[in-house]
Amino acid sequence: MVYLKCSNVVSKISEIIDGQASLMTRMRFHGHLMMCNNCRRYFEQYKIVKELAGKVTADDLPEDFDHVMEFVMNKIENKDA
Ligand SMILES: [Zn+2]
């Protein structure tokens, strides 16, 4: 009852984050995440980027993008520590 392939999980990520995914999709998605470190990490990363993107206006994005990514990477590294 869970996704077996990481590619399935990755393809559903934006649906999950936006709350568009069905209950079945969410169950399969999170079931995979429980077994798969890589997808868990990717999902966390994606959520942080989404969250930050909401706080940055489109006009700011080109200049600030590297800075934002750096911030994201630091956040992720701190989480693992
Ligand atoms: Zn995976």
PDB file of the backbone (N, CA, C, O) and the ligand in Angstrom, with CONECT records:
HET     ZN  A 101       1
ATOM      1  N   MET A   1       0.803  -1.216   0.000  1.00  0.00           N
ATOM      2  CA  MET A   1       0.000   0.000   0.000  1.00  0.00           C
ATOM      3  C   MET A   1       0.840   1.273   0.000  1.00  0.00           C
ATOM      4  O   MET A   1       0.301   2.365   0.180  1.00  0.00           O
ATOM      5  N   VAL A   2       2.124   1.152  -0.195  1.00  0.00           N
ATOM      6  CA  VAL A   2       2.960   2.355  -0.270  1.00  0.00           C
ATOM      7  C   VAL A   2       3.644   2.405  -1.629  1.00  0.00           C
ATOM      8  O   VAL A   2       3.775   1.395  -2.320  1.00  0.00           O
ATOM      9  N   TYR A   3       4.079   3.616  -1.993  1.00  0.00           N
ATOM     10  CA  TYR A   3       4.843   3.739  -3.223  1.00  0.00           C
ATOM     11  C   TYR A   3       6.160   2.999  -3.065  1.00  0.00           C
ATOM     12  O   TYR A   3       6.831   3.111  -2.040  1.00  0.00           O
ATOM     13  N   LEU A   4       6.513   2.256  -4.072  1.00  0.00           N
ATOM     14  CA  LEU A   4       7.754   1.505  -4.012  1.00  0.00           C
ATOM     15  C   LEU A   4       8.908   2.250  -4.652  1.00  0.00           C
ATOM     16  O   LEU A   4      10.073   2.031  -4.322  1.00  0.00           O
ATOM     17  N   LYS A   5       8.563   3.129  -5.569  1.00  0.00           N
ATOM     18  CA  LYS A   5       9.620   3.833  -6.294  1.00  0.00           C
ATOM     19  C   LYS A   5       9.731   5.276  -5.832  1.00  0.00           C
ATOM     20  O   LYS A   5       8.729   5.965  -5.634  1.00  0.00           O
ATOM     21  N   CYS A   6      10.964   5.715  -5.665  1.00  0.00           N
ATOM     22  CA  CYS A   6      11.199   7.093  -5.261  1.00  0.00           C
ATOM     23  C   CYS A   6      10.646   8.060  -6.299  1.00  0.00           C
ATOM     24  O   CYS A   6      10.192   9.149  -5.949  1.00  0.00           O
ATOM     25  N   SER A   7      10.678   7.676  -7.563  1.00  0.00           N
ATOM     26  CA  SER A   7      10.191   8.580  -8.604  1.00  0.00           C
ATOM     27  C   SER A   7       8.693   8.842  -8.438  1.00  0.00           C
ATOM     28  O   SER A   7       8.223   9.936  -8.750  1.00  0.00           O
ATOM     29  N   ASN A   8       7.934   7.851  -7.949  1.00  0.00           N
ATOM     30  CA  ASN A   8       6.509   8.062  -7.687  1.00  0.00           C
ATOM     31  C   ASN A   8       6.320   9.108  -6.606  1.00  0.00           C
ATOM     32  O   ASN A   8       5.459   9.982  -6.708  1.00  0.00           O
ATOM     33  N   VAL A   9       7.136   9.005  -5.571  1.00  0.00           N
ATOM     34  CA  VAL A   9       7.037   9.933  -4.451  1.00  0.00           C
ATOM     35  C   VAL A   9       7.364  11.351  -4.901  1.00  0.00           C
ATOM     36  O   VAL A   9       6.647  12.302  -4.591  1.00  0.00           O
ATOM     37  N   VAL A  10       8.460  11.468  -5.638  1.00  0.00           N
ATOM     38  CA  VAL A  10       8.902  12.790  -6.085  1.00  0.00           C
ATOM     39  C   VAL A  10       7.830  13.445  -6.958  1.00  0.00           C
ATOM     40  O   VAL A  10       7.599  14.650  -6.868  1.00  0.00           O
ATOM     41  N   SER A  11       7.188  12.653  -7.791  1.00  0.00           N
ATOM     42  CA  SER A  11       6.187  13.220  -8.703  1.00  0.00           C
ATOM     43  C   SER A  11       4.942  13.701  -7.958  1.00  0.00           C
ATOM     44  O   SER A  11       4.162  14.485  -8.500  1.00  0.00           O
ATOM     45  N   LYS A  12       4.750  13.240  -6.724  1.00  0.00           N
ATOM     46  CA  LYS A  12       3.551  13.623  -5.959  1.00  0.00           C
ATOM     47  C   LYS A  12       3.824  14.749  -4.970  1.00  0.00           C
ATOM     48  O   LYS A  12       2.902  15.259  -4.334  1.00  0.00           O
ATOM     49  N   ILE A  13       5.067  15.130  -4.843  1.00  0.00           N
ATOM     50  CA  ILE A  13       5.421  16.046  -3.756  1.00  0.00           C
ATOM     51  C   ILE A  13       4.637  17.348  -3.802  1.00  0.00           C
ATOM     52  O   ILE A  13       4.116  17.785  -2.776  1.00  0.00           O
ATOM     53  N   SER A  14       4.542  17.974  -4.963  1.00  0.00           N
ATOM     54  CA  SER A  14       3.883  19.280  -4.988  1.00  0.00           C
ATOM     55  C   SER A  14       2.393  19.131  -4.672  1.00  0.00           C
ATOM     56  O   SER A  14       1.802  19.994  -4.023  1.00  0.00           O
ATOM     57  N   GLU A  15       1.794  18.040  -5.132  1.00  0.00           N
ATOM     58  CA  GLU A  15       0.392  17.747  -4.809  1.00  0.00           C
ATOM     59  C   GLU A  15       0.184  17.625  -3.303  1.00  0.00           C
ATOM     60  O   GLU A  15      -0.787  18.141  -2.749  1.00  0.00           O
ATOM     61  N   ILE A  16       1.108  16.938  -2.664  1.00  0.00           N
ATOM     62  CA  ILE A  16       1.033  16.731  -1.215  1.00  0.00           C
ATOM     63  C   ILE A  16       1.161  18.062  -0.490  1.00  0.00           C
ATOM     64  O   ILE A  16       0.378  18.371   0.408  1.00  0.00           O
ATOM     65  N   ILE A  17       2.144  18.836  -0.883  1.00  0.00           N
ATOM     66  CA  ILE A  17       2.410  20.109  -0.205  1.00  0.00           C
ATOM     67  C   ILE A  17       1.246  21.062  -0.388  1.00  0.00           C
ATOM     68  O   ILE A  17       0.875  21.784   0.537  1.00  0.00           O
ATOM     69  N   ASP A  18       0.674  21.065  -1.567  1.00  0.00           N
ATOM     70  CA  ASP A  18      -0.442  21.969  -1.838  1.00  0.00           C
ATOM     71  C   ASP A  18      -1.769  21.453  -1.292  1.00  0.00           C
ATOM     72  O   ASP A  18      -2.790  22.134  -1.384  1.00  0.00           O
ATOM     73  N   GLY A  19      -1.752  20.273  -0.733  1.00  0.00           N
ATOM     74  CA  GLY A  19      -2.977  19.722  -0.148  1.00  0.00           C
ATOM     75  C   GLY A  19      -3.956  19.204  -1.182  1.00  0.00           C
ATOM     76  O   GLY A  19      -5.142  19.048  -0.890  1.00  0.00           O
ATOM     77  N   GLN A  20      -3.475  18.934  -2.391  1.00  0.00           N
ATOM     78  CA  GLN A  20      -4.349  18.464  -3.465  1.00  0.00           C
ATOM     79  C   GLN A  20      -4.449  16.935  -3.511  1.00  0.00           C
ATOM     80  O   GLN A  20      -5.356  16.390  -4.140  1.00  0.00           O
ATOM     81  N   ALA A  21      -3.540  16.263  -2.860  1.00  0.00           N
ATOM     82  CA  ALA A  21      -3.467  14.812  -2.984  1.00  0.00           C
ATOM     83  C   ALA A  21      -4.619  14.133  -2.254  1.00  0.00           C
ATOM     84  O   ALA A  21      -5.087  14.620  -1.225  1.00  0.00           O
ATOM     85  N   SER A  22      -5.062  13.026  -2.786  1.00  0.00           N
ATOM     86  CA  SER A  22      -6.123  12.255  -2.135  1.00  0.00           C
ATOM     87  C   SER A  22      -5.564  11.557  -0.892  1.00  0.00           C
ATOM     88  O   SER A  22      -4.351  11.466  -0.704  1.00  0.00           O
ATOM     89  N   LEU A  23      -6.460  11.079  -0.066  1.00  0.00           N
ATOM     90  CA  LEU A  23      -6.051  10.371   1.144  1.00  0.00           C
ATOM     91  C   LEU A  23      -5.160   9.178   0.798  1.00  0.00           C
ATOM     92  O   LEU A  23      -4.148   8.928   1.454  1.00  0.00           O
ATOM     93  N   MET A  24      -5.555   8.453  -0.239  1.00  0.00           N
ATOM     94  CA  MET A  24      -4.783   7.282  -0.647  1.00  0.00           C
ATOM     95  C   MET A  24      -3.365   7.680  -1.057  1.00  0.00           C
ATOM     96  O   MET A  24      -2.388   7.029  -0.687  1.00  0.00           O
ATOM     97  N   THR A  25      -3.281   8.747  -1.818  1.00  0.00           N
ATOM     98  CA  THR A  25      -1.963   9.212  -2.250  1.00  0.00           C
ATOM     99  C   THR A  25      -1.113   9.611  -1.046  1.00  0.00           C
ATOM    100  O   THR A  25       0.074   9.296  -0.971  1.00  0.00           O
ATOM    101  N   ARG A  26      -1.742  10.305  -0.113  1.00  0.00           N
ATOM    102  CA  ARG A  26      -1.002  10.742   1.078  1.00  0.00           C
ATOM    103  C   ARG A  26      -0.511   9.556   1.890  1.00  0.00           C
ATOM    104  O   ARG A  26       0.611   9.568   2.395  1.00  0.00           O
ATOM    105  N   MET A  27      -1.339   8.538   2.018  1.00  0.00           N
ATOM    106  CA  MET A  27      -0.939   7.354   2.781  1.00  0.00           C
ATOM    107  C   MET A  27       0.247   6.659   2.125  1.00  0.00           C
ATOM    108  O   MET A  27       1.211   6.271   2.785  1.00  0.00           O
ATOM    109  N   ARG A  28       0.146   6.515   0.802  1.00  0.00           N
ATOM    110  CA  ARG A  28       1.228   5.860   0.076  1.00  0.00           C
ATOM    111  C   ARG A  28       2.515   6.669   0.158  1.00  0.00           C
ATOM    112  O   ARG A  28       3.612   6.133   0.314  1.00  0.00           O
ATOM    113  N   PHE A  29       2.336   7.964   0.048  1.00  0.00           N
ATOM    114  CA  PHE A  29       3.466   8.882   0.072  1.00  0.00           C
ATOM    115  C   PHE A  29       4.192   8.810   1.412  1.00  0.00           C
ATOM    116  O   PHE A  29       5.405   8.608   1.462  1.00  0.00           O
ATOM    117  N   HIS A  30       3.437   8.976   2.494  1.00  0.00           N
ATOM    118  CA  HIS A  30       4.067   9.001   3.808  1.00  0.00           C
ATOM    119  C   HIS A  30       4.570   7.619   4.213  1.00  0.00           C
ATOM    120  O   HIS A  30       5.533   7.493   4.969  1.00  0.00           O
ATOM    121  N   GLY A  31       3.912   6.597   3.704  1.00  0.00           N
ATOM    122  CA  GLY A  31       4.400   5.240   3.948  1.00  0.00           C
ATOM    123  C   GLY A  31       5.792   5.045   3.360  1.00  0.00           C
ATOM    124  O   GLY A  31       6.669   4.447   3.985  1.00  0.00           O
ATOM    125  N   HIS A  32       5.975   5.546   2.174  1.00  0.00           N
ATOM    126  CA  HIS A  32       7.289   5.461   1.537  1.00  0.00           C
ATOM    127  C   HIS A  32       8.316   6.275   2.327  1.00  0.00           C
ATOM    128  O   HIS A  32       9.443   5.834   2.550  1.00  0.00           O
ATOM    129  N   LEU A  33       7.901   7.460   2.740  1.00  0.00           N
ATOM    130  CA  LEU A  33       8.814   8.328   3.484  1.00  0.00           C
ATOM    131  C   LEU A  33       9.329   7.650   4.756  1.00  0.00           C
ATOM    132  O   LEU A  33      10.472   7.857   5.162  1.00  0.00           O
ATOM    133  N   MET A  34       8.480   6.846   5.372  1.00  0.00           N
ATOM    134  CA  MET A  34       8.901   6.188   6.601  1.00  0.00           C
ATOM    135  C   MET A  34      10.022   5.183   6.346  1.00  0.00           C
ATOM    136  O   MET A  34      10.834   4.893   7.225  1.00  0.00           O
ATOM    137  N   MET A  35      10.044   4.665   5.129  1.00  0.00           N
ATOM    138  CA  MET A  35      11.053   3.650   4.804  1.00  0.00           C
ATOM    139  C   MET A  35      12.279   4.236   4.107  1.00  0.00           C
ATOM    140  O   MET A  35      13.333   3.603   4.040  1.00  0.00           O
ATOM    141  N   CYS A  36      12.125   5.435   3.598  1.00  0.00           N
ATOM    142  CA  CYS A  36      13.144   5.929   2.678  1.00  0.00           C
ATOM    143  C   CYS A  36      13.716   7.260   3.151  1.00  0.00           C
ATOM    144  O   CYS A  36      13.058   8.300   3.102  1.00  0.00           O
ATOM    145  N   ASN A  37      14.944   7.194   3.604  1.00  0.00           N
ATOM    146  CA  ASN A  37      15.667   8.370   4.069  1.00  0.00           C
ATOM    147  C   ASN A  37      15.786   9.452   3.017  1.00  0.00           C
ATOM    148  O   ASN A  37      15.617  10.636   3.308  1.00  0.00           O
ATOM    149  N   ASN A  38      16.074   9.049   1.808  1.00  0.00           N
ATOM    150  CA  ASN A  38      16.319  10.016   0.738  1.00  0.00           C
ATOM    151  C   ASN A  38      15.081  10.848   0.463  1.00  0.00           C
ATOM    152  O   ASN A  38      15.164  12.069   0.331  1.00  0.00           O
ATOM    153  N   CYS A  39      13.940  10.195   0.376  1.00  0.00           N
ATOM    154  CA  CYS A  39      12.715  10.913   0.067  1.00  0.00           C
ATOM    155  C   CYS A  39      12.291  11.771   1.249  1.00  0.00           C
ATOM    156  O   CYS A  39      11.730  12.852   1.069  1.00  0.00           O
ATOM    157  N   ARG A  40      12.555  11.293   2.448  1.00  0.00           N
ATOM    158  CA  ARG A  40      12.226  12.072   3.638  1.00  0.00           C
ATOM    159  C   ARG A  40      13.010  13.384   3.618  1.00  0.00           C
ATOM    160  O   ARG A  40      12.473  14.465   3.864  1.00  0.00           O
ATOM    161  N   ARG A  41      14.274  13.248   3.321  1.00  0.00           N
ATOM    162  CA  ARG A  41      15.143  14.414   3.255  1.00  0.00           C
ATOM    163  C   ARG A  41      14.703  15.365   2.135  1.00  0.00           C
ATOM    164  O   ARG A  41      14.671  16.583   2.313  1.00  0.00           O
ATOM    165  N   TYR A  42      14.372  14.797   1.006  1.00  0.00           N
ATOM    166  CA  TYR A  42      13.933  15.603  -0.137  1.00  0.00           C
ATOM    167  C   TYR A  42      12.643  16.346   0.194  1.00  0.00           C
ATOM    168  O   TYR A  42      12.486  17.521  -0.137  1.00  0.00           O
ATOM    169  N   PHE A  43      11.734  15.654   0.845  1.00  0.00           N
ATOM    170  CA  PHE A  43      10.453  16.239   1.227  1.00  0.00           C
ATOM    171  C   PHE A  43      10.658  17.408   2.193  1.00  0.00           C
ATOM    172  O   PHE A  43      10.050  18.466   2.035  1.00  0.00           O
ATOM    173  N   GLU A  44      11.511  17.209   3.183  1.00  0.00           N
ATOM    174  CA  GLU A  44      11.818  18.282   4.142  1.00  0.00           C
ATOM    175  C   GLU A  44      12.388  19.496   3.419  1.00  0.00           C
ATOM    176  O   GLU A  44      12.000  20.635   3.676  1.00  0.00           O
ATOM    177  N   GLN A  45      13.296  19.229   2.534  1.00  0.00           N
ATOM    178  CA  GLN A  45      13.953  20.274   1.761  1.00  0.00           C
ATOM    179  C   GLN A  45      12.925  21.041   0.926  1.00  0.00           C
ATOM    180  O   GLN A  45      12.953  22.270   0.856  1.00  0.00           O
ATOM    181  N   TYR A  46      12.037  20.304   0.310  1.00  0.00           N
ATOM    182  CA  TYR A  46      11.026  20.896  -0.561  1.00  0.00           C
ATOM    183  C   TYR A  46      10.090  21.792   0.236  1.00  0.00           C
ATOM    184  O   TYR A  46       9.722  22.881  -0.203  1.00  0.00           O
ATOM    185  N   LYS A  47       9.713  21.311   1.417  1.00  0.00           N
ATOM    186  CA  LYS A  47       8.820  22.090   2.275  1.00  0.00           C
ATOM    187  C   LYS A  47       9.461  23.412   2.675  1.00  0.00           C
ATOM    188  O   LYS A  47       8.809  24.456   2.666  1.00  0.00           O
ATOM    189  N   ILE A  48      10.736  23.359   3.022  1.00  0.00           N
ATOM    190  CA  ILE A  48      11.448  24.565   3.445  1.00  0.00           C
ATOM    191  C   ILE A  48      11.529  25.553   2.284  1.00  0.00           C
ATOM    192  O   ILE A  48      11.306  26.750   2.464  1.00  0.00           O
ATOM    193  N   VAL A  49      11.844  25.058   1.112  1.00  0.00           N
ATOM    194  CA  VAL A  49      11.939  25.928  -0.058  1.00  0.00           C
ATOM    195  C   VAL A  49      10.584  26.581  -0.340  1.00  0.00           C
ATOM    196  O   VAL A  49      10.516  27.780  -0.611  1.00  0.00           O
ATOM    197  N   LYS A  50       9.511  25.796  -0.277  1.00  0.00           N
ATOM    198  CA  LYS A  50       8.163  26.306  -0.491  1.00  0.00           C
ATOM    199  C   LYS A  50       7.841  27.412   0.502  1.00  0.00           C
ATOM    200  O   LYS A  50       7.328  28.472   0.143  1.00  0.00           O
ATOM    201  N   GLU A  51       8.153  27.138   1.735  1.00  0.00           N
ATOM    202  CA  GLU A  51       7.877  28.067   2.821  1.00  0.00           C
ATOM    203  C   GLU A  51       8.615  29.380   2.597  1.00  0.00           C
ATOM    204  O   GLU A  51       8.033  30.457   2.723  1.00  0.00           O
ATOM    205  N   LEU A  52       9.867  29.285   2.273  1.00  0.00           N
ATOM    206  CA  LEU A  52      10.673  30.477   2.040  1.00  0.00           C
ATOM    207  C   LEU A  52      10.213  31.211   0.790  1.00  0.00           C
ATOM    208  O   LEU A  52      10.190  32.441   0.754  1.00  0.00           O
ATOM    209  N   ALA A  53       9.849  30.454  -0.223  1.00  0.00           N
ATOM    210  CA  ALA A  53       9.415  31.061  -1.479  1.00  0.00           C
ATOM    211  C   ALA A  53       8.190  31.929  -1.253  1.00  0.00           C
ATOM    212  O   ALA A  53       8.012  32.946  -1.924  1.00  0.00           O
ATOM    213  N   GLY A  54       7.335  31.526  -0.298  1.00  0.00           N
ATOM    214  CA  GLY A  54       6.147  32.297   0.019  1.00  0.00           C
ATOM    215  C   GLY A  54       6.465  33.642   0.638  1.00  0.00           C
ATOM    216  O   GLY A  54       5.650  34.563   0.587  1.00  0.00           O
ATOM    217  N   LYS A  55       7.641  33.758   1.222  1.00  0.00           N
ATOM    218  CA  LYS A  55       8.024  34.989   1.906  1.00  0.00           C
ATOM    219  C   LYS A  55       8.830  35.921   1.028  1.00  0.00           C
ATOM    220  O   LYS A  55       9.078  37.071   1.390  1.00  0.00           O
ATOM    221  N   VAL A  56       9.234  35.426  -0.117  1.00  0.00           N
ATOM    222  CA  VAL A  56      10.060  36.209  -1.022  1.00  0.00           C
ATOM    223  C   VAL A  56       9.205  36.617  -2.210  1.00  0.00           C
ATOM    224  O   VAL A  56       8.570  35.767  -2.835  1.00  0.00           O
ATOM    225  N   THR A  57       9.180  37.894  -2.529  1.00  0.00           N
ATOM    226  CA  THR A  57       8.394  38.318  -3.688  1.00  0.00           C
ATOM    227  C   THR A  57       9.134  37.954  -4.967  1.00  0.00           C
ATOM    228  O   THR A  57      10.348  37.752  -4.960  1.00  0.00           O
ATOM    229  N   ALA A  58       8.394  37.873  -6.054  1.00  0.00           N
ATOM    230  CA  ALA A  58       8.980  37.477  -7.331  1.00  0.00           C
ATOM    231  C   ALA A  58      10.113  38.427  -7.732  1.00  0.00           C
ATOM    232  O   ALA A  58      11.104  38.010  -8.332  1.00  0.00           O
ATOM    233  N   ASP A  59       9.952  39.694  -7.395  1.00  0.00           N
ATOM    234  CA  ASP A  59      10.978  40.682  -7.743  1.00  0.00           C
ATOM    235  C   ASP A  59      12.298  40.427  -7.033  1.00  0.00           C
ATOM    236  O   ASP A  59      13.371  40.724  -7.560  1.00  0.00           O
ATOM    237  N   ASP A  60      12.202  39.876  -5.837  1.00  0.00           N
ATOM    238  CA  ASP A  60      13.420  39.645  -5.052  1.00  0.00           C
ATOM    239  C   ASP A  60      14.152  38.383  -5.504  1.00  0.00           C
ATOM    240  O   ASP A  60      15.347  38.218  -5.261  1.00  0.00           O
ATOM    241  N   LEU A  61      13.427  37.517  -6.150  1.00  0.00           N
ATOM    242  CA  LEU A  61      13.929  36.160  -6.331  1.00  0.00           C
ATOM    243  C   LEU A  61      15.283  36.037  -7.037  1.00  0.00           C
ATOM    244  O   LEU A  61      16.156  35.334  -6.530  1.00  0.00           O
ATOM    245  N   PRO A  62      15.493  36.687  -8.178  1.00  0.00           N
ATOM    246  CA  PRO A  62      16.754  36.441  -8.877  1.00  0.00           C
ATOM    247  C   PRO A  62      17.999  36.761  -8.032  1.00  0.00           C
ATOM    248  O   PRO A  62      18.933  35.963  -7.958  1.00  0.00           O
ATOM    249  N   GLU A  63      17.992  37.934  -7.402  1.00  0.00           N
ATOM    250  CA  GLU A  63      19.143  38.320  -6.581  1.00  0.00           C
ATOM    251  C   GLU A  63      19.310  37.438  -5.358  1.00  0.00           C
ATOM    252  O   GLU A  63      20.417  37.030  -5.005  1.00  0.00           O
ATOM    253  N   ASP A  64      18.186  37.157  -4.724  1.00  0.00           N
ATOM    254  CA  ASP A  64      18.228  36.525  -3.410  1.00  0.00           C
ATOM    255  C   ASP A  64      18.260  35.014  -3.470  1.00  0.00           C
ATOM    256  O   ASP A  64      18.443  34.347  -2.452  1.00  0.00           O
ATOM    257  N   PHE A  65      18.084  34.483  -4.648  1.00  0.00           N
ATOM    258  CA  PHE A  65      17.859  33.048  -4.713  1.00  0.00           C
ATOM    259  C   PHE A  65      19.020  32.231  -4.133  1.00  0.00           C
ATOM    260  O   PHE A  65      18.808  31.275  -3.388  1.00  0.00           O
ATOM    261  N   ASP A  66      20.239  32.619  -4.484  1.00  0.00           N
ATOM    262  CA  ASP A  66      21.403  31.907  -3.948  1.00  0.00           C
ATOM    263  C   ASP A  66      21.438  31.992  -2.434  1.00  0.00           C
ATOM    264  O   ASP A  66      21.748  31.023  -1.739  1.00  0.00           O
ATOM    265  N   HIS A  67      21.114  33.163  -1.949  1.00  0.00           N
ATOM    266  CA  HIS A  67      21.104  33.379  -0.513  1.00  0.00           C
ATOM    267  C   HIS A  67      20.067  32.493   0.171  1.00  0.00           C
ATOM    268  O   HIS A  67      20.325  31.897   1.216  1.00  0.00           O
ATOM    269  N   VAL A  68      18.897  32.424  -0.441  1.00  0.00           N
ATOM    270  CA  VAL A  68      17.833  31.589   0.114  1.00  0.00           C
ATOM    271  C   VAL A  68      18.262  30.125   0.136  1.00  0.00           C
ATOM    272  O   VAL A  68      18.063  29.426   1.130  1.00  0.00           O
ATOM    273  N   MET A  69      18.846  29.673  -0.959  1.00  0.00           N
ATOM    274  CA  MET A  69      19.283  28.278  -1.024  1.00  0.00           C
ATOM    275  C   MET A  69      20.344  27.987   0.021  1.00  0.00           C
ATOM    276  O   MET A  69      20.367  26.908   0.614  1.00  0.00           O
ATOM    277  N   GLU A  70      21.210  28.943   0.241  1.00  0.00           N
ATOM    278  CA  GLU A  70      22.253  28.782   1.258  1.00  0.00           C
ATOM    279  C   GLU A  70      21.612  28.630   2.637  1.00  0.00           C
ATOM    280  O   GLU A  70      22.000  27.776   3.436  1.00  0.00           O
ATOM    281  N   PHE A  71      20.629  29.477   2.888  1.00  0.00           N
ATOM    282  CA  PHE A  71      19.889  29.420   4.139  1.00  0.00           C
ATOM    283  C   PHE A  71      19.212  28.061   4.305  1.00  0.00           C
ATOM    284  O   PHE A  71      19.238  27.467   5.382  1.00  0.00           O
ATOM    285  N   VAL A  72      18.615  27.589   3.235  1.00  0.00           N
ATOM    286  CA  VAL A  72      17.946  26.289   3.268  1.00  0.00           C
ATOM    287  C   VAL A  72      18.948  25.183   3.582  1.00  0.00           C
ATOM    288  O   VAL A  72      18.695  24.319   4.422  1.00  0.00           O
ATOM    289  N   MET A  73      20.071  25.221   2.907  1.00  0.00           N
ATOM    290  CA  MET A  73      21.061  24.170   3.110  1.00  0.00           C
ATOM    291  C   MET A  73      21.572  24.186   4.544  1.00  0.00           C
ATOM    292  O   MET A  73      21.796  23.130   5.135  1.00  0.00           O
ATOM    293  N   ASN A  74      21.757  25.382   5.109  1.00  0.00           N
ATOM    294  CA  ASN A  74      22.185  25.485   6.497  1.00  0.00           C
ATOM    295  C   ASN A  74      21.151  24.883   7.433  1.00  0.00           C
ATOM    296  O   ASN A  74      21.491  24.165   8.373  1.00  0.00           O
ATOM    297  N   LYS A  75      19.907  25.176   7.170  1.00  0.00           N
ATOM    298  CA  LYS A  75      18.813  24.639   7.985  1.00  0.00           C
ATOM    299  C   LYS A  75      18.830  23.123   7.976  1.00  0.00           C
ATOM    300  O   LYS A  75      18.666  22.480   9.013  1.00  0.00           O
ATOM    301  N   ILE A  76      19.030  22.564   6.802  1.00  0.00           N
ATOM    302  CA  ILE A  76      19.030  21.110   6.665  1.00  0.00           C
ATOM    303  C   ILE A  76      20.225  20.508   7.404  1.00  0.00           C
ATOM    304  O   ILE A  76      20.103  19.494   8.092  1.00  0.00           O
ATOM    305  N   GLU A  77      21.364  21.144   7.248  1.00  0.00           N
ATOM    306  CA  GLU A  77      22.559  20.624   7.921  1.00  0.00           C
ATOM    307  C   GLU A  77      22.393  20.686   9.426  1.00  0.00           C
ATOM    308  O   GLU A  77      22.801  19.765  10.133  1.00  0.00           O
ATOM    309  N   ASN A  78      21.804  21.750   9.921  1.00  0.00           N
ATOM    310  CA  ASN A  78      21.596  21.875  11.360  1.00  0.00           C
ATOM    311  C   ASN A  78      20.646  20.808  11.891  1.00  0.00           C
ATOM    312  O   ASN A  78      20.803  20.316  13.009  1.00  0.00           O
ATOM    313  N   LYS A  79      19.677  20.466  11.088  1.00  0.00           N
ATOM    314  CA  LYS A  79      18.726  19.434  11.479  1.00  0.00           C
ATOM    315  C   LYS A  79      19.409  18.090  11.721  1.00  0.00           C
ATOM    316  O   LYS A  79      19.048  17.348  12.635  1.00  0.00           O
ATOM    317  N   ASP A  80      20.393  17.796  10.894  1.00  0.00           N
ATOM    318  CA  ASP A  80      21.077  16.511  11.010  1.00  0.00           C
ATOM    319  C   ASP A  80      22.053  16.472  12.166  1.00  0.00           C
ATOM    320  O   ASP A  80      22.442  15.395  12.617  1.00  0.00           O
ATOM    321  N   ALA A  81      22.453  17.632  12.647  1.00  0.00           N
ATOM    322  CA  ALA A  81      23.488  17.675  13.672  1.00  0.00           C
ATOM    323  C   ALA A  81      22.944  17.152  15.007  1.00  0.00           C
ATOM    324  O   ALA A  81      23.674  17.111  15.997  1.00  0.00           O
TER     325      ALA A  81
HETATM  326 ZN    ZN A 101      12.357   7.063  -1.723  1.00  0.00          ZN2+
END
